[in-house]
Structure formats: C-alpha cells, structure tokens
Amino acid sequence: MTQTLDARGFLFDLDGTLVDSHAVVERIWANFAARFDLDLADILATSHGVRMVETIRRHAPAGTDAEALTLELGAIEVLDTDGVVEIPGARDFVGRLPASSVALVTSATLPLAASRMESIGVPMPGAVVTAEDVERGKPQPDCYLRAAELLGVAPSDAIVFEDAEAGISAGLAAGMRVVVVGSWESEITVGLPRIADYADATVTVRDGITSISL
C-alpha cells in the first residue's frame, strides 16, 4: 500500500540506510573482538547505529584508551571500501530531493561518511551531522535536532530515514516522523512507515513542499 508524506526536511542515516557496509563493519569489529578476546556476536548486537567510541567503551577491557582505539580503527575503516554498496535506489532518490532539504545524520566520523558517500556516488549534502558534532550520540535526539536546525525546519516538518533501533529512537525522540529502512522490527517500529529500499519511492515537489510516495 502506497503512503505519501509531505515534508521540508529529509534526514538520512548512512550505514544500513543509504549504504550497505555490513561487510566492512563486521571486519572492523572482528578485529576488535579478536584483539581483546571478546564475543563478536555481542558486539554486533549492540554496535549498529551507535558511535564507535561508545561501542569501544562498552566492550573494551577497563583501562583501554577508547579515544585512541577509535582513531586507529576509524582510520582502517575509512580505507576499507570493499563490499560497500548502495542501498538500491538510494542515489536516485536523494538526487530527486531538493538539495536544500537534505541532511546526512550519522554516527560515523566525517572522513568515514565522506568515503562511503563517495563509494556510492552520492554527493555530501550541505547539512551534515557526524559523530564529532554532538556530545550525545544516538539514541539521544541531539544529532537530529541539530540537523533540523541546520536545514531551518521544525522537527515536525522533518522525516528521518533510519534502519537501526538507536537511530529510530533518536528520530522519534526528536519529535520527527521516521521511515524504517530495511527489516529491523521492535516495539518502537510498530506502525511506522517502512521500505525495503528506495527502488519504488517517488518524489514530487510543489510550492516548496516535497511529497514522497513509499
């Protein structure tokens, strides 16, 4: 069943929402798990949509320099683009939205976000909020509220595209509508609009209002 939504701001998460980077992410966390003899499955279950430094703080042994390790693993991740692919239709969908209405809101660092956007051929939007820009990452709403501020739109006039629990929670806490991208299901996703990808999504712009059909 097609659903049409009107908004002035469109806020996109990155990993799992615009790009499929799970292969790289698993390699990075496998490296981390092996180094400290940790359970990789446990790390993967709690890391998606969350800033790397927070995952390291949560799982690394006491005394680990989380900031230094974040820089180390982050540098490796920026260079590892093997297996990074576009979520079907993402490039075309974002390209049809008014550029001034689009923001990227990610728990990745700016260099990593730029690398992954380049990998799928999507230009970085003018409004970008990354891991460096907020003290409290997802699931806190700070990043999405900051992005709406950059776009000059009210939270109620913004739509968030997210694939992970932390990001969905952040968008809802910011007072925004959320479209779930992919298969994640939980109590908070009940009743939310959902798309598997952007292949069938359409965009119509009229009188300064953008309508998307999903």
C-alpha positions in Angstrom: 0.0 0.0 0.0 1.5 3.3 -1.1 1.9 6.0 1.5 2.5 9.7 0.7 4.3 12.0 3.2 5.0 15.8 2.9 8.0 17.5 4.5 10.5 20.3 4.1 13.4 18.3 5.6 14.7 14.8 4.8 17.3 13.5 7.3 19.2 10.3 6.4 21.3 8.0 8.4 24.2 6.5 6.5 25.1 2.8 7.2 22.2 0.5 6.5 20.1 3.4 5.3 21.9 4.8 2.2 24.8 2.3 2.1 25.2 -1.4 2.9 28.5 -1.5 4.7 27.9 -4.6 6.9 30.9 -6.5 5.4 33.3 -3.7 6.4 31.7 -3.2 9.8 31.9 -6.9 10.6 35.6 -7.0 9.6 36.4 -4.0 11.9 34.6 -5.4 14.9 36.0 -8.9 14.3 39.5 -7.3 14.5 38.5 -5.6 17.8 36.9 -8.8 19.2 40.0 -10.9 18.4 42.3 -8.3 20.0 40.5 -8.4 23.3 39.1 -12.0 23.2 35.5 -10.7 23.1 32.3 -12.1 21.8 31.8 -10.7 18.2 28.1 -11.5 18.2 27.6 -9.5 21.4 29.5 -6.5 19.9 27.5 -6.6 16.6 24.2 -6.8 18.5 24.9 -3.6 20.3 27.0 -1.5 17.9 24.7 -0.7 15.0 23.8 2.9 14.7 26.0 3.8 17.7 29.2 5.9 17.6 32.3 3.7 17.5 33.8 5.2 20.6 30.7 4.3 22.6 30.8 0.7 21.5 34.5 0.5 22.4 33.8 2.0 25.8 31.1 -0.6 26.4 33.0 -3.7 25.4 36.8 -3.0 25.8 38.6 -4.0 29.0 39.0 -1.5 31.7 41.9 0.8 31.1 41.6 0.8 27.3 42.1 4.2 25.7 38.8 4.3 23.8 39.6 7.6 22.0 42.9 6.3 20.7 41.5 3.0 19.6 38.6 4.8 17.9 41.1 6.8 15.9 43.0 3.6 15.0 40.1 1.5 13.9 38.4 4.5 12.3 41.4 5.1 10.0 41.3 1.5 8.9 37.6 1.7 8.2 37.9 4.8 6.1 40.3 3.0 3.7 38.3 -0.3 3.6 35.6 0.2 1.0 35.5 -3.5 -0.2 31.8 -4.5 -0.2 30.4 -1.1 0.4 27.4 -0.8 -1.9 24.3 1.5 -2.4 21.0 0.6 -0.8 19.0 0.0 -4.1 17.6 3.3 -5.4 19.3 5.5 -2.7 21.4 7.6 -5.1 18.5 8.4 -7.4 16.0 9.1 -4.6 18.3 11.5 -2.8 19.2 13.2 -6.1 15.5 13.9 -6.7 15.0 15.7 -3.4 15.7 19.5 -3.2 19.4 19.7 -2.1 18.5 22.3 0.5 16.1 19.9 2.2 18.6 17.0 2.7 20.8 16.3 5.7 23.1 13.4 6.5 23.0 12.4 10.2 25.4 9.6 11.0 27.3 8.1 13.9 30.2 7.8 11.6 33.1 10.3 11.6 33.2 12.9 8.8 36.0 11.2 6.9 34.2 7.9 7.0 30.9 9.4 5.9 32.6 11.2 3.0 34.4 7.9 2.0 31.2 5.9 2.0 29.1 8.6 0.2 31.8 8.8 -2.5 31.7 5.0 -2.8 28.1 5.0 -3.8 28.2 8.2 -5.9 26.1 10.4 -3.6 27.4 14.0 -3.1 27.7 15.1 0.5 24.8 17.4 1.4 25.3 20.8 2.7 23.9 19.8 6.1 25.9 17.1 7.8 25.9 15.9 11.4 28.6 13.3 12.3 30.0 11.7 15.4 32.2 14.7 16.0 29.3 17.2 16.1 27.4 16.0 19.2 28.3 15.1 22.8 25.5 12.6 23.0 25.1 10.2 20.1 22.1 8.1 19.1 19.7 7.1 20.7 19.7 10.6 22.1 17.9 13.1 19.8 20.7 15.7 19.6 22.0 14.8 16.2 18.6 15.0 14.5 17.7 18.2 16.3 21.0 19.7 15.1 20.3 18.6 11.5 16.8 20.2 11.5 18.4 23.4 12.9 20.9 23.4 10.0 18.1 22.9 7.5 16.0 25.6 9.1 13.0 23.3 9.5 10.9 22.4 12.5 11.2 18.8 13.8 7.6 18.2 13.0 8.3 19.1 9.3 11.2 16.6 9.0 11.3 13.0 8.1 14.1 10.7 9.3 15.2 7.6 7.3 16.8 5.0 9.7 17.5 1.3 9.9 18.6 0.8 13.5 17.0 0.9 16.9 19.3 3.6 18.2 18.6 5.9 15.2 14.9 5.2 15.1 14.7 6.1 18.8 16.7 9.3 18.2 14.4 10.4 15.4 11.3 9.8 17.4 12.7 11.4 20.5 13.4 14.5 18.3 9.7 14.7 17.5 10.2 13.7 13.9 8.5 11.2 11.6 10.6 8.1 10.9 10.7 5.9 7.9 12.2 2.5 8.7 14.6 1.3 6.0 15.1 -2.5 6.0 13.9 -5.3 8.2 14.5 -4.1 11.7 11.5 -4.6 14.0 10.9 -3.7 17.6 8.2 -2.2 19.8 9.0 1.3 18.6 8.7 0.4 14.9 5.1 -0.7 15.1 3.0 1.4 12.8 5.9 3.3 11.3 6.3 3.6 7.5 8.7 1.1 6.2 10.6 0.5 2.9 12.9 -2.3 1.9 14.9 0.1 -0.3 14.2 3.2 -2.5 13.6 1.4 -5.8 9.9 2.3 -5.9 10.0 5.5 -3.9 8.9 8.7 -5.8 9.4 12.4 -5.2 7.1 15.3 -6.1 8.0 19.0 -5.4 5.2 21.6 -5.5 5.1 25.1 -3.9 8.1 24.5 -1.7 6.6 21.3 -0.3 8.2 17.9 -1.2 6.0 14.8 -1.2 7.4 11.4 -1.2 5.5 8.2 -2.0 6.7 5.0 -0.5 
